[in-house]
Amino acid sequence: MRAVITVLGKDMVGILAGVSNICAETNVNIIEVTQSILQDMFAMIMLADISKSTTDFTVLSDRLSEFGNSNGLSVHTMHEDIFNSMHRI
């Protein structure tokens, strides 16, 4: 099982590290990362393997959202099945 994690907000030091630390603490493997800095805005999409996660998906999503809220970022975590269903033609 995989999840798509998106992060948007004002660029600052430690965004990637903060998200990565939460993933590491919960045994979530980051498969791919793409990020861009558009002037002073940070945008990242991360594909993560959650099959061996030591926590419930909802808890992971909440932890990432809390990280975002405390840093002025928008962080969304979506299960791959939901993501695929939303983008099916």
C-alpha positions as CSV (number, residue, x, y, z in Angstrom):
1,M,0.0,0.0,0.0
2,R,1.2,3.5,-0.8
3,A,0.2,7.0,0.1
4,V,0.6,10.4,-1.7
5,I,1.8,13.2,0.6
6,T,1.6,16.8,-0.6
7,V,3.1,19.8,1.1
8,L,2.5,23.5,0.1
9,G,3.6,26.7,1.8
10,K,6.1,29.4,2.3
11,D,9.7,28.0,1.9
12,M,11.7,27.5,5.0
13,V,14.5,25.3,6.3
14,G,13.5,21.9,7.5
15,I,10.3,21.1,5.6
16,L,11.6,18.0,3.9
17,A,13.4,16.9,7.1
18,G,10.3,17.3,9.2
19,V,8.1,15.2,6.9
20,S,10.8,12.6,6.5
21,N,11.3,12.3,10.2
22,I,7.7,11.6,10.8
23,C,7.8,8.9,8.0
24,A,10.9,7.4,9.6
25,E,9.4,7.3,13.1
26,T,6.4,5.4,11.8
27,N,8.4,3.0,9.5
28,V,7.0,4.6,6.3
29,N,9.4,4.3,3.3
30,I,9.7,7.2,1.0
31,I,9.7,5.9,-2.6
32,E,9.8,9.1,-4.6
33,V,10.0,12.8,-3.9
34,T,9.6,15.8,-6.2
35,Q,9.8,19.3,-4.9
36,S,10.0,22.8,-6.4
37,I,10.6,26.3,-5.0
38,L,8.5,28.9,-6.9
39,Q,9.9,32.2,-5.7
40,D,9.2,31.9,-2.0
41,M,6.7,29.0,-2.2
42,F,7.5,25.4,-1.5
43,A,5.7,22.6,-3.2
44,M,6.4,18.9,-2.7
45,I,4.8,15.6,-3.7
46,M,5.9,12.4,-2.0
47,L,5.0,8.8,-2.8
48,A,5.4,6.6,0.3
49,D,5.1,2.9,1.0
50,I,2.9,2.5,4.1
51,S,2.6,-1.3,4.0
52,K,5.0,-1.7,7.0
53,S,3.9,1.4,8.9
54,T,3.9,1.0,12.7
55,T,0.9,3.3,13.0
56,D,-2.6,3.6,11.6
57,F,-3.0,5.6,8.4
58,T,-5.2,8.1,10.1
59,V,-2.6,8.7,12.9
60,L,0.1,9.2,10.2
61,S,-2.1,11.6,8.4
62,D,-2.9,13.5,11.6
63,R,0.8,13.7,12.6
64,L,1.7,15.1,9.2
65,S,-1.1,17.6,9.3
66,E,-0.1,18.8,12.8
67,F,3.5,19.3,11.5
68,G,2.0,21.4,8.7
69,N,-0.2,23.4,11.0
70,S,2.6,24.2,13.4
71,N,4.8,25.4,10.5
72,G,2.2,27.3,8.4
73,L,2.1,24.6,5.7
74,S,-0.7,22.7,4.1
75,V,0.1,18.9,4.3
76,H,-2.3,16.4,2.9
77,T,-1.9,12.6,3.0
78,M,-4.0,10.5,0.7
79,H,-4.2,6.7,0.4
80,E,-3.1,5.7,-3.2
81,D,-6.4,3.9,-3.8
82,I,-8.4,7.2,-3.2
83,F,-5.9,9.2,-5.3
84,N,-6.3,6.7,-8.2
85,S,-10.1,6.7,-7.9
86,M,-10.2,10.5,-8.0
87,H,-8.0,10.7,-11.1
88,R,-9.6,7.9,-13.1
89,I,-11.2,9.0,-16.4
